[in-house]
């Protein structure tokens, strides 16, 4: 336990599918470190009240209230535009505060937000996570972080409270860039596996048989391993919205359009995921993107 003079007020804002689990881990970390609970908050105050009752972490009714009180404040929202909106809503932050943005964000906007905060003596690191709701609940996320070295040093234990691995990616925005590329590759692997299995099914090879071979061979990926549970089962319940996957694929597509404009694969994955969202709606699980290819081939994987 650290001395009282060294204690810091730690908070978490944004208690959605991922955030509520990360906030619970942060609260446990604060209790272990300084025997003081973390503070929590949400745009949906009911969520904050519910989590507060579950884990014993006091809640605040606004982001502004957390910003005024916290030395270290993490937040996890749907988009960087949401992050910019709530940060700009705060009249003042605690002097010298460190903000840890766990949102899967846009690198350019993240850097812009960081510049705005720096004018007020507030520091920002980006720390998006991979691992889905299961990893968030278990505290085994992989976190990819970007920012100044000293700020990453200070953020390390906080981010580590919900992570099994923390990777320093570079300057501010680097974590967001890596996360976007990771997620577009995730979607690409899913779509490629579905497309291949649809062709094999029409040839007379059962998808389960094809995947038994692939998952023991060089074509294996995390997505081919997941396909039986989330697609062949028709459950489509991984826990990540298609709209959020489309957003992340769009960030990756913008990145390659700017830096490697000859790229073809990432933009095509983005187009397919966007087409799936237009066809199915954004609220469905991203694994339902398989249905776009099924519809086009008049097939169904089981």
Secondary structure as UniProt FT lines:
FT   HELIX           4..6
FT   STRAND          10..13
FT   TURN            17..18
FT   HELIX           19..34
FT   STRAND          39..41
FT   HELIX           45..55
FT   HELIX           63..69
FT   STRAND          72..75
FT   HELIX           80..88
FT   TURN            95..96
FT   STRAND          98..101
FT   HELIX           107..118
FT   TURN            119..121
FT   STRAND          123..130
FT   HELIX           132..138
FT   STRAND          141..146
FT   HELIX           149..160
FT   TURN            161..162
FT   STRAND          163..170
FT   TURN            172..173
FT   HELIX           174..203
FT   HELIX           207..214
FT   TURN            215..216
FT   TURN            218..219
FT   HELIX           222..227
FT   HELIX           228..232
FT   HELIX           242..259
FT   TURN            261..262
FT   HELIX           265..280
FT   TURN            282..283
FT   HELIX           286..289
FT   HELIX           290..297
//
